[in-house]
Amino acid sequence: MFYKIARKILSFFLRLFFRIEVNGLDNIPMDDRLIICANHGSNWDPVLISIAFPKQIHWMAKKELFKNKVLSFILLKLGAFPVDRQDSDITAVKNALRVLKANKILGIFPEGTRVDSPDLSNTKAGISLLAIKSKSLILPIYIKRTYKVFNKVNINIGDPIDLSDNFNKKLNNEEYLNISKDILKSIYALGELNP
């Protein structure tokens, strides 16, 4: 209930200030385990994706956001959970797998932080590991925006990425990383749409 109310309020206000255009809604699989992976250049990104998406997204968010008690309360109510970006955060991985095994939607930024331009060296291997261990589809999303008032924001949703060929394989970290890099390439390819 809290999520739905917050989503409606934020949607109303953001659509006053930005011309939000969502492309590819028909690419969203409605009945599969799903990980949303998007580019990340602003703190507004998870909010915009959430108001454009028909189902609740449980975002992995940097642990620093949870230090403020009020913000932490709101984020937890919205279904977000903390992740330590500087360390192998086993608790965050377990939380992510729990979300997926409950057939809920997980939201992740593959680069782990905000970036101004594509850089595959920022890719984290954990994205593909989570998808393969949970047998989930990946949904690539690219947000094209400047976040200047009244400017257009394009949210481009790509075709789901199926990693089922890897579900029964024993992969090493380098192989997971290479798969994650391919996912990131798919995300940035969507940036070429709607110039």
Backbone hydrogen bonds, N-H to C=O, Kabsch-Sander energy under -0.5 kcal/mol:
donor,donor_aa,acceptor,acceptor_aa,energy
5,I,1,M,-2.4
6,A,2,F,-2.7
7,R,3,Y,-2.6
8,K,4,K,-2.0
9,I,5,I,-2.3
10,L,6,A,-2.7
11,S,7,R,-2.5
12,F,8,K,-2.2
13,F,9,I,-2.1
14,L,10,L,-2.9
15,R,11,S,-2.0
16,L,12,F,-0.6
16,L,13,F,-0.7
17,F,13,F,-1.0
18,F,14,L,-2.4
19,R,151,N,-2.2
20,I,18,F,-1.2
21,E,19,R,-0.5
21,E,153,V,-3.1
23,N,21,E,-0.5
23,N,155,I,-2.9
27,N,24,G,-2.4
28,I,25,L,-1.5
34,L,104,K,-0.7
35,I,137,L,-2.5
36,I,106,L,-3.5
37,C,35,I,-0.5
37,C,139,L,-2.2
38,A,108,I,-1.4
39,N,141,I,-1.1
45,D,42,S,-1.4
48,L,44,W,-2.6
49,I,45,D,-2.5
50,S,46,P,-2.0
51,I,47,V,-2.1
52,A,48,L,-1.3
53,F,49,I,-1.2
58,H,105,I,-3.1
59,W,57,I,-0.8
60,M,107,G,-2.3
61,A,59,W,-0.6
61,A,81,F,-2.6
63,K,83,V,-2.0
65,L,62,K,-1.7
66,F,63,K,-1.7
67,K,64,E,-1.3
69,K,67,K,-0.5
72,S,68,N,-3.0
73,F,69,K,-2.2
74,I,70,V,-2.1
75,L,71,L,-2.9
76,L,72,S,-2.5
77,K,73,F,-2.0
78,L,74,I,-1.7
79,G,76,L,-1.1
80,A,75,L,-2.5
81,F,59,W,-2.1
83,V,61,A,-1.8
85,R,83,V,-0.8
87,D,84,D,-0.9
89,D,87,D,-1.2
90,I,88,S,-1.2
93,V,89,D,-1.9
94,K,90,I,-2.5
95,N,91,T,-2.4
96,A,92,A,-2.5
97,L,93,V,-2.6
98,R,94,K,-2.2
99,V,95,N,-2.1
100,L,96,A,-2.1
101,K,97,L,-2.8
102,A,98,R,-1.2
103,N,100,L,-2.0
104,K,99,V,-2.2
105,I,56,Q,-0.6
106,L,34,L,-2.2
107,G,58,H,-2.4
108,I,36,I,-3.1
112,G,109,F,-2.3
115,V,40,H,-3.1
122,N,119,D,-2.2
123,T,120,L,-1.6
124,K,110,P,-1.5
127,I,124,K,-1.0
129,L,125,A,-1.7
130,L,126,G,-2.5
131,A,127,I,-1.9
132,I,128,S,-2.7
133,K,129,L,-2.8
134,S,130,L,-1.9
135,K,131,A,-0.6
136,S,131,A,-2.7
137,L,33,R,-2.7
138,I,161,I,-2.2
139,L,35,I,-3.1
141,I,37,C,-2.4
142,Y,156,N,-2.5
144,K,142,Y,-0.6
144,K,154,N,-3.0
145,R,143,I,-0.7
150,F,17,F,-4.7
151,N,148,K,-2.3
153,V,19,R,-2.6
154,N,144,K,-2.5
155,I,21,E,-2.8
155,I,153,V,-0.5
156,N,142,Y,-3.0
156,N,154,N,-0.6
157,I,23,N,-3.1
157,I,155,I,-0.6
158,G,140,P,-2.9
158,G,156,N,-0.6
161,I,138,I,-3.5
162,D,160,P,-0.6
163,L,161,I,-0.6
166,N,163,L,-2.4
167,F,164,S,-1.2
169,K,166,N,-1.6
171,L,169,K,-0.8
176,Y,172,N,-2.2
177,L,173,N,-2.6
178,N,174,E,-2.3
179,I,175,E,-2.0
180,S,176,Y,-2.3
181,K,177,L,-2.2
182,D,178,N,-1.9
183,I,179,I,-1.8
184,L,180,S,-2.3
185,K,181,K,-2.3
186,S,182,D,-1.9
187,I,183,I,-1.8
188,Y,184,L,-2.3
189,A,185,K,-1.9
190,L,186,S,-0.9
190,L,187,I,-0.8
191,G,188,Y,-1.1
192,E,189,A,-1.4
193,L,190,L,-1.2
